[in-house]
C-alpha cells in the first residue's frame, strides 16, 4: 500500500501548531516594465499596459508609422513616413560637434508635438558628428548642418540672415530654440528681425498652448508663438518613436560684416577663476586622493585647463576650500566632462553631478557607487593615472608644436 506524504509545510504547521505557510512565490513587479510617454514628454507606467508590437502594413492605416523591414523586434516605430506639408524647425549651435542637452530636449519637444503631416527639421550651426541614428532617435526627420560655421567669430547678423534663408526655403510653422546661451540670443534676434511673435522661457508646451512664468507664484497660458524659446527640462529625450534622420543640404552662411564692431576673437579664460557652476571641464578629488598628491592634481588641472572641485569629505579634511565642494550641500555642476578622482560617490555628491554630460570615475574600488553613474570607470590608483595623463598631455603638446 502506498502512503501519500504530506508537504513539509503541513508538518511544520502540525508541530508548531500554527497556520500552514504558503510556498507559492510572491509575484514581483518589474520596475523596467513598459511605459508610455505623454504629450508633455513625461514617462508614465500604466498598470496592465503592455508594449504593443509595431503595426504591420495591413494593420496600420494610411500615413501611420510602420516598422522598418527587417528591423529588430525591439526597434521603435517611425513617427511618420509622410508625405509632409508642414514643418517645425529647431535651431541650435553645435558644442564640440554634438548637440547640447537643451537642444536635445527642444528637438524631442518638437517631435512630440508634430502631427503626421509635419516634419521636424534640425538646423545646426557648426559640424554635427551625431549620426543619423542619434538625431532620428530624438525625432528629427531632416538634419541641416552648417559644417563651415566658425563659432569663434562674432557674426550674429549673418546667422539671422541664414535663418531667414531657411524660413524662405522651408516655411516652418514654428521655430524652436533652447532658451540658453547662444541659442536663446539667436532666437531673440531672429524674432526681432523677422517680426515674428516670440515666447521666451516656455516651461510647458501643450498641443495648442504653452505656459510661461509670469511671477514666482503665477503662470501665463498662451497660444503657440511662431518662435518659442524652451526652458531646460521641458521634455524627455526618451521617445517612443524615431524620426527619419535624413541629411539635407544647408544654405551657405552669408558674408555679412558687423558695422562698428571689431572682432577680437575668443580669448580663453582662466578655469580657476570660473565658478564651478559655469565650468565646462571639472577635475574633482575625493578621500582617495592623498594629501601628498594634491600638487599633482593641480598640475593636471593646469595642463588640461580644468576647474578643481572636491567631495565633502575632502573639504572637511581641509584639503580644499568650501566653495569647491560639489554635491547637495555644495555646488551643483553641469560640466561637459567631470573627472572624479578617488570619489566613492555618496548620494549627496551624485545629486550635485546629475547634470554632467560625461562622468569619468577613477577609483580602486570597482563597486564604488560612482561607477554606476560614470560613463567610464578606471580601476586605478589616482596618483598613477594623474602622472600618466600629465605626461601624455605634454607629449601631445610637444608633438603638435614640432
C-alpha positions in Angstrom: 0.0 0.0 0.0 1.3 3.5 -1.0 1.1 6.2 1.6 0.9 9.9 0.5 3.5 12.1 2.1 2.2 15.4 3.4 4.1 18.5 2.3 6.7 19.9 4.6 4.6 23.0 5.3 1.9 20.7 6.8 4.4 19.1 9.1 5.6 22.5 10.2 2.1 23.6 11.0 1.3 20.4 12.9 4.4 20.6 15.0 4.3 24.2 15.7 0.5 24.5 15.9 0.4 27.5 13.6 -1.2 28.2 10.3 0.3 26.5 7.2 2.7 28.8 5.3 2.1 29.0 1.6 5.1 28.2 -0.6 3.7 30.0 -3.6 6.2 32.6 -4.8 5.2 36.2 -4.5 4.9 37.8 -7.9 7.5 40.6 -8.4 6.8 43.8 -10.3 9.4 44.6 -12.9 10.5 48.3 -12.4 11.5 48.4 -16.0 8.2 47.3 -17.4 6.8 49.1 -20.5 5.9 52.7 -20.0 4.3 55.4 -22.2 5.4 58.9 -22.8 2.7 61.6 -22.6 2.4 64.6 -24.9 4.3 66.6 -22.3 7.2 64.2 -22.6 6.6 62.6 -19.1 7.2 58.9 -18.6 4.2 57.1 -17.1 3.9 53.4 -16.1 0.3 52.3 -16.6 -0.8 49.2 -14.7 -1.7 46.5 -17.1 -0.2 48.3 -20.1 1.9 46.2 -22.4 4.2 47.4 -25.1 2.5 46.8 -28.5 4.4 45.5 -31.4 4.9 48.0 -34.3 1.9 47.9 -36.7 2.2 46.0 -39.9 1.2 47.4 -43.3 -2.1 45.5 -43.0 -2.9 46.8 -39.5 -1.8 50.4 -40.0 -3.9 53.0 -41.7 -2.7 55.4 -44.4 0.2 57.6 -43.1 0.6 55.6 -39.9 4.2 54.9 -38.7 5.4 51.5 -39.8 8.2 49.3 -38.6 11.2 49.2 -41.0 11.5 46.0 -42.9 13.9 43.6 -41.2 14.0 45.8 -38.1 14.9 44.4 -34.7 11.8 43.3 -32.8 12.6 45.9 -30.1 13.1 48.7 -32.6 11.0 51.8 -32.2 8.4 52.6 -34.9 8.8 55.5 -37.3 6.9 58.6 -36.2 5.6 59.4 -39.7 6.6 58.4 -43.2 5.0 61.4 -44.7 4.1 63.0 -47.0 4.7 66.3 -45.2 3.0 69.6 -45.9 4.2 71.4 -42.8 7.5 71.7 -40.9 8.8 72.7 -37.4 12.4 74.0 -37.4 14.7 73.5 -34.3 17.8 75.6 -34.3 20.9 75.1 -32.2 24.7 75.7 -32.1 26.9 72.6 -32.1 29.1 72.1 -29.0 32.3 70.3 -29.8 30.5 68.7 -32.7 27.5 67.4 -30.7 24.1 68.7 -29.5 23.7 70.2 -26.1 21.2 68.7 -23.6 19.0 71.7 -24.0 19.0 71.3 -27.8 18.1 67.6 -27.5 15.2 68.5 -25.3 14.0 71.1 -27.7 14.2 68.6 -30.6 12.3 66.0 -28.6 9.6 68.5 -27.8 9.2 69.4 -31.5 8.8 65.7 -32.3 6.3 65.0 -29.6 4.0 67.8 -30.8 4.4 67.2 -34.5 1.5 65.8 -36.4 1.8 63.0 -39.1 1.9 65.8 -41.8 4.6 67.8 -40.0 8.3 67.1 -40.5 10.8 68.0 -37.8 13.9 69.8 -39.2 17.0 70.3 -37.2 19.3 73.2 -38.2 22.8 73.1 -36.6 25.3 75.9 -36.7 28.6 74.0 -36.8 29.6 70.5 -37.6 27.3 67.8 -36.1 29.0 64.5 -35.6 25.9 62.9 -34.2 25.0 60.2 -36.6 21.7 59.8 -38.4 20.5 57.2 -35.9 21.2 59.6 -33.0 19.2 62.5 -34.4 16.5 60.2 -35.6 16.2 58.8 -32.0 15.5 62.4 -30.9 12.7 62.7 -33.5 14.5 64.6 -36.3 13.3 63.9 -39.9 15.8 66.2 -41.6 19.3 67.4 -40.5 20.8 70.6 -41.9 24.4 71.1 -40.6 26.4 74.2 -41.4 29.8 72.5 -41.1 31.7 75.6 -42.2 30.4 77.7 -39.3 33.2 79.3 -37.2 31.9 79.7 -33.6 35.0 81.8 -32.7 33.8 84.7 -34.9 31.2 87.3 -33.9 28.6 87.1 -36.7 25.0 87.4 -35.3 23.8 89.3 -38.4 25.0 86.6 -40.7 23.3 83.9 -38.6 20.0 85.8 -38.7 20.2 86.0 -42.5 21.0 82.3 -42.6 17.8 81.6 -40.7 15.8 83.9 -43.0 17.0 81.8 -45.9 15.8 78.7 -44.1 12.5 80.4 -43.5 12.1 81.1 -47.2 13.1 77.5 -48.1 11.1 75.5 -45.5 8.3 78.0 -44.4 8.1 76.4 -40.9 5.0 76.9 -38.9 7.1 77.1 -35.7 10.7 77.8 -34.7 12.1 76.2 -31.5 15.3 77.3 -29.7 16.7 76.3 -26.3 16.4 79.4 -24.1 20.0 79.3 -23.0 23.4 80.7 -24.2 23.9 81.4 -27.9 20.7 79.6 -28.9 18.5 81.9 -26.8 20.2 85.0 -28.0 19.9 84.0 -31.7 16.2 83.1 -31.2 15.5 86.6 -29.8 17.5 88.3 -32.6 15.7 86.3 -35.3 12.2 87.0 -34.0 13.0 90.8 -33.7 14.4 91.0 -37.3 11.6 89.0 -38.9 8.8 90.4 -36.8 7.5 87.0 -35.7 5.8 86.5 -32.4 8.1 85.4 -29.6 7.6 83.4 -26.4 10.5 83.1 -24.0 11.1 80.8 -21.1 8.5 78.3 -22.1 8.2 75.7 -19.2 5.4 73.7 -20.6 4.3 73.0 -24.2 0.9 71.5 -25.0 -0.8 70.6 -28.2 -2.4 74.1 -28.6 -1.0 76.2 -25.8 2.2 76.9 -23.8 2.9 78.0 -20.2 5.5 80.6 -19.2 6.4 82.1 -15.8 4.5 85.3 -15.0 5.8 85.6 -11.4 7.1 83.5 -8.6 3.6 82.2 -8.0 1.7 82.6 -11.2 2.0 81.3 -14.8 0.6 82.5 -18.1 -1.2 80.2 -20.5 -0.8 81.4 -24.1 -1.3 80.1 -27.6 1.7 78.9 -29.5 4.0 81.6 -30.8 5.9 81.3 -34.2 9.2 81.5 -32.3 9.4 79.7 -28.9 12.4 79.5 -26.6 12.2 76.5 -24.3 13.4 76.3 -20.8 15.6 73.4 -19.7 13.9 70.2 -18.6 10.7 70.8 -20.6 10.7 67.4 -22.5 12.1 64.0 -22.1 14.5 62.8 -24.8 13.4 59.2 -24.4 10.8 59.0 -27.2 8.6 56.0 -28.1 9.3 56.6 -31.8 12.1 57.7 -34.2 12.3 60.3 -37.0 13.6 59.7 -40.5 17.0 61.1 -39.7 17.9 62.2 -43.3 20.5 64.8 -44.1 19.7 67.7 -46.3 21.8 70.4 -47.9 22.1 73.6 -45.7 22.5 77.0 -47.4 25.8 78.8 -47.1 26.3 81.4 -44.4 26.4 84.8 -46.0 29.4 87.1 -45.5 28.0 90.0 -43.6 30.2 92.5 -41.8 29.1 93.9 -38.5 29.5 97.7 -38.8 31.1 99.4 -35.9 32.3 96.2 -34.3 35.9 94.9 -34.3 36.0 91.1 -33.8 38.9 90.3 -31.4 38.2 86.6 -31.4 37.7 84.3 -28.4 40.1 84.5 -25.5 40.0 81.5 -23.2 39.6 82.5 -19.5 41.4 81.1 -16.5 39.4 78.0 -15.4 40.5 78.5 -11.8 38.6 81.9 -11.8 35.4 80.4 -13.1 32.6 79.4 -10.7 32.1 75.7 -10.7 28.5 76.1 -11.9 29.9 77.6 -15.2 32.9 75.3 -15.7 32.9 73.0 -18.7 35.7 70.7 -17.5 36.0 69.8 -13.8 38.7 67.7 -12.1 37.3 66.7 -8.7 39.1 64.9 -5.8 37.8 62.8 -3.0 39.1 61.0 0.0 41.1 58.6 -2.3 43.5 61.4 -3.3 46.2 61.6 -0.7 47.4 65.0 0.7 50.8 64.5 -0.8 49.2 64.1 -4.3 47.5 67.4 -4.3 50.3 69.2 -6.2 49.9 66.5 -8.9 46.2 67.2 -9.0 46.6 70.9 -9.5 49.4 70.3 -12.1 47.0 68.1 -14.1 44.2 70.7 -13.9 46.6 73.4 -15.2 47.7 71.1 -18.1 44.2 70.3 -19.3 42.5 73.6 -18.4 40.1 72.2 -15.8 38.5 73.7 -12.8 39.1 72.0 -9.5 36.3 70.7 -7.2 36.1 68.2 -4.3 33.8 66.0 -2.4 32.6 67.0 1.1 35.0 64.6 2.8 38.0 66.2 1.1 36.7 69.7 2.0 36.1 68.7 5.6 39.6 67.4 5.8 40.9 70.9 5.0 42.4 70.0 1.6 40.1 72.3 -0.4 38.1 75.5 0.2 34.4 75.3 1.0 33.4 76.9 -2.3 35.0 74.0 -4.2 32.6 71.5 -2.6 30.4 69.6 -5.1 27.1 67.9 -4.0 23.8 68.5 -2.5 25.3 70.6 0.3 27.7 72.3 -2.1 27.7 73.3 -5.8 25.5 71.6 -8.4 27.5 71.4 -11.6 26.7 70.7 -15.3 30.1 70.3 -16.9 30.5 68.6 -20.3 33.2 66.4 -18.7 33.6 65.6 -15.0 36.7 63.6 -13.9 36.2 62.2 -10.4 39.4 61.0 -8.7 39.1 58.9 -5.6 35.5 59.8 -5.0 33.3 56.9 -3.8 30.1 58.6 -4.8 27.8 59.3 -1.9 24.2 60.1 -2.7 24.7 63.8 -1.9 27.7 64.0 -4.3 25.8 62.2 -7.1 23.0 64.8 -6.7 25.5 67.5 -7.5 26.7 66.0 -10.7 23.4 64.6 -12.1 23.5 67.2 -15.0 27.1 66.5 -16.1 27.2 65.1 -19.6 30.2 62.8 -19.3 31.4 61.4 -16.0 34.7 59.6 -15.7 35.4 57.8 -12.4 38.9 56.8 -11.2 38.8 54.5 -8.2 40.5 51.4 -6.8 37.1 50.1 -5.7 35.2 48.7 -8.7 32.0 48.5 -6.7 32.0 52.2 -5.6 28.6 53.8 -6.1 30.1 56.4 -8.5 30.8 53.7 -11.1 27.1 53.3 -11.5 26.8 57.0 -12.6 30.0 57.1 -14.6 30.1 56.7 -18.3 33.7 55.4 -18.0 35.3 53.8 -14.9 39.0 53.4 -14.5 40.1 51.0 -11.8 43.5 52.5 -11.0 45.4 54.5 -8.4 44.5 58.2 -8.9 48.1 59.3 -8.4 49.4 56.9 -11.1 46.7 58.0 -13.5 47.3 61.7 -13.0 51.0 61.3 -13.6 50.4 59.3 -16.8 47.9 62.0 -18.0 50.3 64.8 -17.4 53.0 63.0 -19.4 50.6 62.2 -22.2 49.3 65.8 -22.5 52.8 67.3 -22.5 53.9 64.7 -25.1 51.0 65.5 -27.4 51.5 69.3 -27.0 55.2 68.9 -27.9 54.3 66.8 -30.9 51.7 69.4 -32.1 54.3 72.3 -31.7 57.0 70.4 -33.5 
